Amino acid sequence: MLFEGDFTSVNELFSAMVFILASVIFGTYLFYKGSVSFIANIIRKKKDGYLNINEVLSLSSIMFRMKSNALLLTIITTVSALAIGLLSLSYISYYSAEQTAKNMVPDNFAFVDGDTAAEFLAELESEEIAFTEKSIEVLQAVMNAEDIIGLKMEGYTQDPRAMSVSVISDKSVGQREVSKDEAT
């Protein structure tokens, strides 16, 4: 359900993430609470229920300490997991931002306004900086994103039934020919 696209808004995805986090924390607490009794019962069964006085005292003190420290162990485990998760997330975000920048603006500079582009080119020429210019015609089109995605898109800041998109020719990017009914 989480990776099948059932969550279409940020709020639904955030709720699912909070539920998963709470479940993991609660499960970790139950694991620490229950594992102590489970291990103690295994030791007892291994000895057929006959334990000498030293084993009873040491086993009961270990069980008591582990059960009383279950909350602390859960907090330590959760903080460690969150630290590792946040480090991973920060690296993914950094790499993703870099890749998005390369994909969205593969050239060094991109201008939408012709006057700004001319002013920039004049400045480069006056400083005698070598450059190559590539001009791509961009058309603005309005599309219904719900028809394309096939889902109800609620909670977005822009109306998905009248979403503005930029369209360029496939010849501008040097890719293969695309037929009229072909989706890439």
C-alpha positions in Angstrom: 0.0 0.0 0.0 2.8 2.4 0.8 4.7 1.9 -2.4 1.7 1.3 -4.7 0.7 4.9 -5.0 -2.3 4.8 -2.7 -1.1 7.9 -0.9 -1.6 10.9 -3.2 -1.2 13.8 -0.7 1.6 14.8 1.6 -0.7 14.6 4.6 -1.6 11.0 3.9 2.1 10.1 3.4 3.1 11.9 6.6 0.3 10.1 8.6 1.5 6.7 7.3 5.1 7.6 8.2 4.1 8.6 11.8 2.1 5.4 12.2 5.1 3.3 11.0 7.4 5.1 13.4 5.1 4.7 16.4 4.6 1.0 15.6 8.4 0.5 15.4 9.0 2.3 18.7 6.2 0.3 20.4 7.4 -3.0 18.9 10.9 -2.3 20.1 9.7 -1.6 23.7 7.7 -4.9 23.6 10.7 -6.7 22.2 12.9 -5.6 25.1 10.2 -6.3 27.6 9.3 -9.8 26.2 12.8 -11.0 25.2 13.9 -11.1 28.8 11.2 -13.4 29.9 11.7 -15.5 26.7 15.4 -16.0 27.3 14.9 -16.7 31.0 12.3 -19.4 30.1 14.7 -21.0 27.7 17.4 -21.2 30.4 14.9 -22.7 32.8 13.8 -25.3 30.3 17.4 -26.2 29.5 18.0 -27.0 33.1 14.6 -28.8 33.4 13.4 -26.2 35.9 16.1 -27.1 38.5 18.2 -24.1 39.2 20.7 -23.6 42.0 20.5 -20.6 44.3 23.2 -18.7 42.4 21.5 -19.1 39.1 18.1 -18.1 40.5 19.5 -14.9 42.1 21.5 -13.9 39.0 18.7 -14.8 36.6 16.1 -12.9 38.6 18.4 -9.8 39.0 19.2 -9.8 35.2 15.5 -10.1 34.4 14.6 -7.3 36.8 17.3 -5.0 35.4 16.4 -5.7 31.8 12.6 -5.1 32.4 13.2 -1.9 34.3 15.7 -0.7 31.6 13.4 -1.6 28.7 12.2 2.0 28.2 15.8 3.3 28.3 16.9 0.7 25.8 14.0 1.6 23.6 14.9 5.2 23.7 18.6 4.5 22.9 17.6 2.2 20.0 15.1 4.7 18.6 17.6 7.6 18.8 20.3 5.6 17.1 17.9 4.5 14.3 16.7 8.1 13.8 20.3 9.4 13.6 21.1 6.8 11.0 17.9 7.5 9.1 18.4 11.3 9.2 21.9 11.0 8.0 20.8 8.8 5.1 17.9 11.2 4.3 20.2 14.2 4.3 22.6 12.5 1.9 19.7 11.4 -0.4 18.3 15.0 -0.3 21.7 16.4 -1.2 22.2 14.0 -4.0 18.7 14.4 -5.3 18.9 18.2 -5.3 22.1 18.0 -7.3 20.6 15.5 -9.8 17.4 17.6 -10.1 19.5 20.7 -10.8 21.4 18.9 -13.6 18.2 17.5 -15.1 16.2 20.7 -15.0 19.0 23.0 -16.1 21.6 20.9 -17.8 23.4 24.0 -19.1 25.2 26.6 -17.0 22.6 29.3 -17.5 19.0 29.3 -18.6 16.9 32.4 -19.3 13.2 32.7 -20.0 13.2 36.4 -20.9 14.9 37.3 -24.2 16.0 40.8 -22.9 17.7 39.3 -19.8 19.5 36.7 -22.1 20.7 39.5 -24.4 22.0 41.5 -21.5 23.8 38.5 -20.1 25.4 37.7 -23.5 26.6 41.4 -23.9 28.2 41.1 -20.4 30.0 37.9 -21.4 31.2 39.5 -24.6 32.4 42.6 -22.8 34.5 40.5 -20.4 35.7 38.4 -23.4 34.4 35.1 -21.9 34.0 32.3 -24.4 30.6 30.8 -24.6 28.2 28.8 -26.8 24.5 29.8 -27.1 21.7 27.3 -27.5 18.1 28.7 -27.9 15.2 26.4 -27.4 11.6 27.4 -28.1 9.4 26.7 -25.1 5.6 26.5 -25.4 3.3 26.7 -22.4 0.4 24.3 -22.4 -2.5 23.6 -20.0 -3.2 19.9 -19.2 -5.3 17.8 -16.9 -2.8 15.9 -14.7 -5.6 13.7 -13.2 -6.3 12.2 -16.6 -2.6 11.4 -17.1 -1.9 10.0 -13.6 -5.3 8.3 -13.2 -5.6 9.3 -9.5 -7.5 12.0 -7.7 -4.9 14.6 -6.7 -6.2 16.4 -3.7 -4.2 18.7 -1.4 -2.0 20.3 -4.1 -1.4 24.0 -4.3 -2.0 24.0 -8.1 -5.3 22.8 -9.6 -4.4 19.4 -11.2 -7.2 19.7 -13.8 -5.6 22.9 -15.2 -1.8 22.5 -14.7 0.5 24.6 -16.7 3.5 22.7 -18.3 6.4 23.6 -20.5 6.7 21.8 -23.8 9.7 21.6 -26.0 10.3 19.8 -29.3 12.1 16.4 -29.1 14.5 17.7 -31.7 15.7 20.4 -29.2 17.2 17.8 -26.9 18.6 15.4 -29.5 16.6 12.4 -28.6 15.0 9.8 -30.9 11.9 10.5 -32.9 8.7 10.0 -31.0 5.5 9.0 -32.9 2.3 10.9 -32.3 0.7 8.2 -30.1 3.9 7.1 -28.3 4.5 7.9 -24.6 8.1 8.0 -23.3 
